[in-house]
Amino acid sequence: MEYNNFSYPGRDDIQSMLNQLVVVKLNGGLGTTMKCDGPKSLIPVRSDLSFLDLTVQQIENLNTEYDVNIPLVLMNSFNTNESTDHMLKNTVVLKLKFIHFCKTNILILMHLNLILFRILSKKVNLFWYPPGHGNFYESFNKCGLLRKFLKDGKKYCFVSNIDNLGATVDFAILNFLMNPPTGQHAAFLMEVTNKTPADIKGGTVVLHKEKK
């Protein structure tokens, strides 16, 4: 489906749509590729503002302009949870609800690790790793947020990486999901773009002979 075929909703419709939306940012990664030890989301990127600061501004602006209450949900890992929690406690926002949860920890299964694991505490992060972004669905459900948001009248989650500042709420895409031209609602929609040689990290969706 080409983006140019999507239609833009009216302002009154936008408010109703946004009230059914939850924004989820994947916040489990460290800034190792940028030579940083802490969470990538806390790295200053513009005017001393971090990825998290700029994301907060984006959602807060939507809430203010359209008089809605879109919550910002962060999916952390054990690598980022403590630092992010400390940052949020010291962040002043006017109109934004923060919620964060941790993705599942997975034990690294190696024979030597299993022996050492029996000796050392579970708190030793050496023996654990955070799974990929696909763990969002399981963790989001198990922590109870899925049930909570459904009860609150939310219907859609917009999910993207915390460092992807260009991934913002798009009214045309939201309108396509909520008011499909065919009348058939999509349970899942992914926006994809053409890749460049710089896009070498992480998974990539490939279309070959009309098959993904």
DORO-282277 format. One line per 2 residues: number of its first residue (from 0); for each residue x, y, z of C-alpha. Coordinates in pm, 1 decimal. Example, Ala and Ser with C-alpha at 12.3 -4.5 7.8 and 13.67 -1.06 7.14 Angstrom:
DORO-282277
0 = 1230.0:-450.0:780.0; 1367.0:-106.0:714.0
***
This chain:
DORO-282277
0 = 0.0:0.0:0.0; 151.4:332.2:-108.3
2 = 146.4:613.6:146.0; 28.8:862.2:-117.8
4 = -301.1:672.6:-136.5; -384.8:750.0:226.0
6 = -627.4:1033.1:302.9; -582.6:1294.5:574.3
8 = -861.9:1316.1:836.5; -1036.6:1630.8:954.5
10 = -936.2:1798.6:1279.0; -1240.2:1674.3:1472.8
12 = -1163.8:1318.8:1363.3; -800.0:1356.8:1466.7
14 = -893.8:1424.5:1827.5; -1111.2:1113.8:1842.3
16 = -836.2:902.3:1684.8; -564.2:1025.8:1918.9
18 = -778.2:941.6:2221.1; -761.2:577.7:2109.1
20 = -383.1:577.0:2065.0; -89.4:467.8:2278.9
22 = 267.4:559.5:2180.3; 526.5:295.7:2267.7
24 = 898.8:361.4:2238.3; 1147.9:75.2:2245.1
26 = 1402.7:185.5:2503.1; 1608.3:-122.6:2577.1
28 = 1927.1:-37.5:2390.7; 2256.2:106.8:2505.7
30 = 2450.5:367.8:2312.6; 2742.6:133.8:2247.8
32 = 2768.4:217.7:1877.5; 2802.5:581.9:1983.4
34 = 3076.7:490.6:2234.5; 2841.4:544.8:2529.3
36 = 2772.4:308.0:2818.3; 2426.6:423.4:2925.2
38 = 2084.2:411.0:2758.3; 2081.0:544.1:2405.1
40 = 1768.1:744.4:2483.9; 1958.3:966.4:2729.2
42 = 2230.0:1076.1:2484.3; 2208.5:1451.9:2408.0
44 = 2149.7:1496.2:2036.0; 2035.7:1857.7:1988.5
46 = 2062.7:2165.0:2210.1; 2149.4:1939.3:2506.0
48 = 1818.9:1754.9:2458.5; 1825.3:1375.2:2451.5
50 = 1623.9:1135.5:2237.2; 1389.6:1095.4:2533.4
52 = 1354.8:1471.4:2584.0; 1263.7:1526.5:2219.0
54 = 1017.8:1237.1:2221.3; 848.5:1385.2:2527.4
56 = 819.2:1718.3:2346.1; 659.4:1551.9:2043.7
58 = 389.0:1373.8:2244.1; 329.7:1666.5:2476.7
60 = 275.9:1895.9:2177.4; 13.5:1658.7:2036.8
62 = -164.5:1638.6:2371.1; -168.9:2015.8:2404.9
64 = -267.6:2102.5:2048.3; -552.0:1850.3:2022.4
66 = -653.5:1843.9:2391.3; -597.6:1469.0:2423.2
68 = -408.0:1240.1:2659.3; -176.5:1012.7:2463.3
70 = 35.7:814.3:2711.0; 405.0:759.2:2641.6
72 = 505.2:401.6:2718.2; 870.6:297.7:2733.1
74 = 977.6:-64.5:2698.4; 1305.8:-83.8:2889.9
76 = 1554.6:-363.0:2942.2; 1750.8:-441.3:3256.8
78 = 2030.1:-237.4:3097.0; 1823.7:81.5:3077.1
80 = 1548.1:57.3:3336.8; 1722.6:210.0:3638.3
82 = 1876.8:504.7:3451.4; 1553.8:576.9:3265.3
84 = 1347.3:562.3:3583.9; 1583.1:810.5:3750.5
86 = 1559.1:1042.5:3450.7; 1178.8:1031.1:3441.8
88 = 1153.4:1117.2:3810.2; 1346.3:1435.8:3738.2
90 = 1156.5:1526.6:3421.1; 889.9:1795.4:3444.3
92 = 609.2:1766.1:3190.1; 284.8:1958.5:3171.0
94 = 57.1:1720.0:2988.2; 196.5:1371.4:2949.1
96 = 151.9:1041.5:3127.7; 463.9:824.0:3155.1
98 = 444.9:446.8:3185.6; 738.4:210.0:3155.4
100 = 790.8:-163.3:3182.2; 1074.0:-409.7:3131.4
102 = 1107.4:-665.4:2857.8; 1179.3:-1025.4:2956.1
104 = 1528.6:-1131.2:3064.6; 1663.0:-1442.5:2892.3
106 = 1932.1:-1665.1:3041.0; 2232.7:-1721.6:2814.9
108 = 2242.0:-2100.7:2792.9; 2601.8:-2219.1:2786.9
110 = 2742.2:-2507.0:2991.9; 2994.2:-2289.9:3176.2
112 = 2733.6:-2023.3:3240.2; 2496.9:-2275.7:3395.5
114 = 2766.9:-2387.5:3637.2; 2857.4:-2031.5:3736.2
116 = 2492.1:-1931.0:3745.9; 2427.9:-2183.8:4022.0
118 = 2705.2:-2023.8:4225.5; 2646.9:-1654.6:4163.3
120 = 2343.0:-1434.7:4217.2; 2076.3:-1390.1:3950.7
122 = 2152.9:-1020.3:3965.7; 2473.9:-1073.3:3770.3
124 = 2377.9:-935.3:3428.2; 2659.4:-1129.9:3264.1
126 = 2433.9:-1434.6:3239.4; 2130.3:-1254.6:3101.0
128 = 2046.7:-1077.6:2780.6; 1743.9:-873.1:2674.1
130 = 1562.3:-1029.7:2376.5; 1476.6:-840.6:2059.4
132 = 1191.3:-601.6:1994.8; 959.5:-891.2:1910.0
134 = 939.4:-955.1:2283.5; 720.1:-643.5:2307.5
136 = 397.0:-836.5:2250.8; 459.2:-1092.5:2524.4
138 = 595.4:-843.9:2778.4; 324.0:-584.6:2707.8
140 = 60.1:-849.0:2771.2; 220.2:-1008.4:3077.1
142 = 277.1:-678.9:3259.5; -95.3:-601.1:3236.3
144 = -70.7:-289.2:3019.8; -261.0:-445.1:2730.5
146 = -565.0:-510.1:2949.5; -535.3:-168.1:3113.1
148 = -530.6:24.1:2785.0; -813.2:-177.6:2632.7
150 = -1019.5:-99.7:2941.7; -930.3:269.1:2897.2
152 = -1067.2:265.7:2541.9; -733.3:252.3:2361.2
154 = -729.2:54.9:2036.5; -393.6:111.2:1867.6
156 = -26.5:115.4:1967.3; 226.6:311.5:1767.3
158 = 561.5:136.8:1821.6; 904.3:266.4:1719.1
160 = 1262.7:294.2:1841.6; 1334.2:572.8:2088.9
162 = 1619.8:702.8:1871.4; 1404.1:725.0:1558.2
164 = 1288.9:1083.8:1597.3; 1136.3:1080.1:1250.3
166 = 890.8:810.2:1356.9; 606.7:1032.0:1473.8
168 = 229.6:991.5:1488.0; 103.3:1017.8:1129.8
170 = -262.7:1114.2:1094.2; -297.5:968.8:744.6
172 = -172.6:626.9:858.4; -391.1:640.8:1167.8
174 = -690.8:729.0:951.1; -618.8:433.0:722.0
176 = -615.5:199.1:1021.7; -933.2:332.6:1179.4
178 = -1128.1:411.3:861.4; -1005.7:166.5:595.8
180 = -1141.5:230.0:242.9; -1235.3:-137.2:205.8
182 = -1404.4:-157.9:544.0; -1160.8:-429.3:654.4
184 = -954.9:-319.6:953.6; -590.0:-422.5:960.3
186 = -475.2:-576.7:1286.5; -116.7:-475.9:1214.8
188 = 48.9:-221.9:986.4; 420.7:-162.0:931.7
190 = 566.7:139.2:756.3; 873.6:46.7:551.9
192 = 1111.8:257.7:344.7; 1382.0:190.9:90.2
194 = 1710.5:101.1:257.8; 2058.2:235.8:197.0
196 = 2402.1:79.1:257.7; 2400.3:260.1:594.2
198 = 2106.0:47.2:712.8; 2307.5:-258.9:805.1
200 = 2221.6:-302.2:1173.0; 1916.0:-495.8:1283.6
202 = 1659.4:-683.2:1079.3; 1538.8:-569.6:739.8
204 = 1212.8:-648.2:562.8; 1289.5:-778.3:212.6
206 = 1044.5:-796.2:-77.5; 1151.9:-1050.0:-340.7
208 = 926.1:-1150.9:-627.9; 623.9:-1002.0:-447.9
210 = 695.8:-1211.5:-140.0; 824.7:-1095.0:197.7
***
